[in-house]
Amino acid sequence: MFLKIRSILLFCCAAALLVSCSEYQKVLKETDVKAKYDMAEKLYNEGDYKRAVRLFEQIAPKYVGKPQGERVMFFFADSYFKNDDYYLSGYQFERFIKSYPRSDKIQEASFLGAKSYYMLSPKYSLDQTETDKALLKLQTFINNYSESEYFEEANNMAKELTAKKEKKQIEIAKQFNKLGKFNLPVLISAITAFDNFITDNPGSVYREEALYYRIEATTELAINSTEDKKKERLEDALDSYNNLLRYFPDTEFKKEADKLAETVQKELSTYSDTTLSK
């Protein structure tokens, strides 16, 4: 009995789906804009964004300048977003914002437009053009809508993308540091990269890491320097060590940093006019 009822239900669902598909295909081919509008909104409200967006694509140009245009354009952009088509949703939300700056949906559109670009942001090792665009959009939203229900999520996304960009910077500097062990001019580039990172990102989660690897780079450079530059560079390495401990007294790199500092101090001890500190 149960199997019979189940079969009947499955048959009814299949039949309803066929009727729905048939109706959709018919409306899709029609020239009646109102019929397309009604079907598109019905599909949107049912969560069938893939089919809804095809209809919105057809009717959106027809509603430009009309009272329903605002509604159509928002649903159009949001359908792309719900379909994970973030390039097009970002573009369409931008169009919506420009076309309807006084809309009741402007705040939501601004957030979803920014989130579209956030979703397009690639992993840190790749080109970060989309990340830069997302950060600009998110910061604009944060500045304009500090009381928004979306504010916290936007702020968290902005922090995540900022950390991603910082990760790319620190990894490039570390790569210079690694290559510099075999090429001193590259090591100088590594130190410059660490300096820039520390200056430009004072609140970064990677600041401790940057301070430690600067010790590595400056120590390596000093040890392998010519005599006329060695003392000054050793002192710079020791300053790097002291800076790490000043800002991160319980640093996870303490053991490695201490060993590097001992090496530096041993070299400095050969200069009678050098005052050592640790």
Residue pairs with C-beta under 8 A, 6 or more apart in sequence:
23 39
24 39
24 43
24 51
27 35
27 36
27 39
27 55
28 36
28 54
28 55
28 58
30 36
33 59
33 62
33 63
36 55
36 58
36 59
37 55
37 59
37 63
37 68
37 72
39 55
40 52
40 55
40 56
40 59
40 72
40 75
41 52
41 75
43 49
43 51
43 52
43 55
44 52
44 56
44 75
44 78
44 79
47 82
49 78
49 79
49 82
49 83
50 83
52 75
52 79
53 76
53 79
53 80
53 83
53 85
56 72
56 75
56 76
56 79
57 76
59 72
60 72
60 73
60 76
63 69
63 72
63 73
69 99
70 96
70 99
70 100
70 103
70 105
73 92
73 95
73 96
73 99
73 100
74 96
74 103
74 105
74 109
76 92
77 89
77 92
77 93
77 95
77 96
77 109
77 112
77 113
78 89
78 112
80 86
80 88
80 89
80 92
81 89
81 93
81 112
81 115
81 116
84 119
86 116
86 117
86 119
86 120
87 116
87 120
89 112
89 113
89 116
90 113
90 116
90 117
90 120
93 109
93 110
93 112
93 113
93 116
94 113
96 103
96 105
96 109
96 113
97 106
97 109
97 110
97 113
100 106
103 109
107 145
107 148
107 150
108 150
110 137
110 140
110 141
110 144
110 145
111 141
111 145
111 148
111 150
111 153
111 154
113 137
114 134
114 137
114 138
114 140
114 141
114 154
114 157
115 154
115 157
117 130
117 133
117 134
117 137
118 134
118 138
118 157
118 161
120 130
120 134
121 128
121 130
121 131
121 134
121 161
121 164
122 128
122 130
122 131
123 164
124 164
124 165
124 167
124 168
124 171
125 168
125 171
128 164
128 165
128 168
131 161
131 164
131 165
132 165
134 157
134 161
135 158
135 161
135 162
135 165
138 154
138 157
138 158
138 161
139 158
141 148
141 150
141 154
142 151
142 154
142 155
142 158
145 151
148 154
163 204
163 205
163 206
166 197
166 201
166 204
166 205
166 206
167 206
169 193
169 196
169 197
169 201
169 206
170 197
170 204
170 206
170 209
170 210
172 193
173 190
173 193
173 194
173 197
173 210
173 213
174 190
174 213
176 186
176 187
176 189
176 190
176 193
177 187
177 190
177 194
177 213
177 216
177 217
179 186
179 190
180 186
180 187
180 188
180 189
180 190
180 217
180 220
180 221
181 187
181 220
184 221
184 224
184 225
187 217
187 220
187 221
188 221
190 213
190 217
191 214
191 217
191 218
191 221
194 210
194 211
194 213
194 214
194 217
195 214
197 204
197 206
197 210
198 207
198 210
198 211
198 214
201 207
201 210
204 210
207 247
208 244
208 247
208 248
208 251
208 252
208 253
209 253
211 240
211 243
211 244
211 247
211 248
212 244
212 251
212 253
212 256
212 257
214 240
214 243
215 237
215 240
215 241
215 244
215 257
215 260
215 261
216 260
218 233
218 236
218 237
218 240
219 237
219 240
219 260
219 263
219 264
221 233
221 237
222 230
222 233
222 234
222 236
222 237
222 264
222 267
223 263
223 267
225 233
230 267
231 268
231 271
231 274
234 264
234 267
234 268
235 268
235 274
237 260
237 264
238 261
238 264
238 265
238 268
238 276
238 277
238 278
241 257
241 260
241 261
241 264
241 278
242 277
242 278
244 251
244 253
244 257
245 251
245 254
245 257
251 257
261 278
265 276
265 278
268 274
268 276
269 276
